[in-house]
Amino acid sequence: MNKRVHQYSLSLKLIVLLFLAFPGLTSRTLGENRDKPWGNGIFRKEIRTVLFFREGWEFSLPVLELGTDQRLILKFDELSEGVTSFVYTITHCDAEWYQSRIVPSEYMEGFAENPLTDFASSANTTVKFTNYQLKLPNDQVRLLVSGNYLLSVFDTENRNTPVLTRRFYVLEPASQISGEVKKSSFEGYKGRDQEIEFTVDYSKLNIQDPRTELKAVLMQNLRTDNCRMNLKPSTAKDNQLIYGFDHECIFPGGNEFRNFDTKNLRANGSGVAQIDFKDPSYQVILQTDQIRRTGDYLTESDLNGRYLIKNDYANDADLESDYITVSFSLALAEPLAGGNIYVFGGLSDWQCLPANKMTWNFELKRYEVTLTLKQGFYDYQYVYIQNGENRIDETVLEGSHVETENDYQVFIYHHGFSSRYDKLIGYRTFNSVKR
């Protein structure tokens, strides 16, 4: 019997027995706190490599079209030899990621809380872990309306705090979005910044006041820290809203992401200087990086900050890709005063946290940090945060060029005068190089 199927069956039996033994167990959501927007997060140190995408394309944003047979796939690992009983909940949110005012029965069919029953143990790895997977929708859950959603995973022994949360989107396409990415035309932004201009055609909708009923959100390379919310159109005409010609639609072009390859631990891949095995895991030392604040733009292929899990010698990358320690270093003549440097990208969950903050090595004159990562191919960059601020700045160390290849995601929401929630009626990705 297939290992993953066998464990699925065993888990389901255990969970049924649990609920029979404790009939008072009730589902919990994050609905008790409406004071702040909800976002992606990992809240248990053993939880690693969280991936969430549309089935068929693992680099995609988790966007699901309503009424189709599309599915989303969640994957994550727990660094443990045992199995944890996890459950998940789904919460509908508004365009700004606060909880909606509609109740679960209005936005989904099925139980408010469901078990996570698809899991399997690692195989042929030095570090033991359990891989969990979930597909949405499924036999237990069917989503009924469009909009923003938050998926929350809980340990059954603690339903008060999730172990991880993930945003996803359900789309009902009722508008058309066209546009392009171009060089910024504003003084002070020329030469390094990119400007996004797009048009929303809402002629299929009955809208009385498009400037108040429609909301536009703009995102660069899946990042939420610099996401532009509630953009204002510059022009409205003929059932169209035109966005652009505004500072809110301008982003630093940045630079192409750096990358390294650990798919094969028997030889140094790109960006790797040394590989050693020191019980209990492989230790990978990357080549020391240099700052790229100055200099000409150089074309380089990247994944726009994402990563790919893979072991060149494995049949099942999810279960046979090992966990390794990866050491980063960035050479500088002297430490940067007044702020901190972080390794940033999908490998840091697009966040700057203590785990990915670099420290200054006085002897070697460089910043350093070591991360535990799963085997694969990774993009990354170095970012700077000034003390007392929250703004993540990649240009201080990486530079910025208008030629840089970036993806931009546009979301359009509709909230009519009689509506009780924000519908997601449009979504499109624009690339700064590919037309």
Buried (B, 14 or more C-beta within 10 A) or exposed (E): EEEBEEBBEEBEEEBEEEEEEEEEEEBBBBBEEEEEBBBBBBEBEEBBBBBBBBBEEBBBBBBBBBEEEBBBBBBBBBBEEEBBBBBBBBBBBBBBBBBBEBEBEEBBEBEBBBBBBBBBBBBEBBBBBBBBBBEBBEEBBEBBBBBBBBBBBBBBEEBEEBBBBBBBBBBBBBBBBEBBBEBBEEEEBEEBBBBBBBBBBBEEBEBEEBEEBBBBBBBBBBBBBBBBBEBEBEEBEEBBBBBBBBEBBBBBBBBBBBBBBBBBBEEBBEBBEEBEEEEEBBBBBBBBBEBBEEEEBEEEEBBBBBBBBBBBEBEBBBBBBBBBBBBBBBEBEEBBEEBBBBBBBBBBBBBBEEBBBBEBEEEEEBBBBBBBBBBBBBBBBBBBBEEEEEEBBBBBBBBBBBBBBBBBBBBBBBBBEEEEBBBBBBBBBBEBEEE
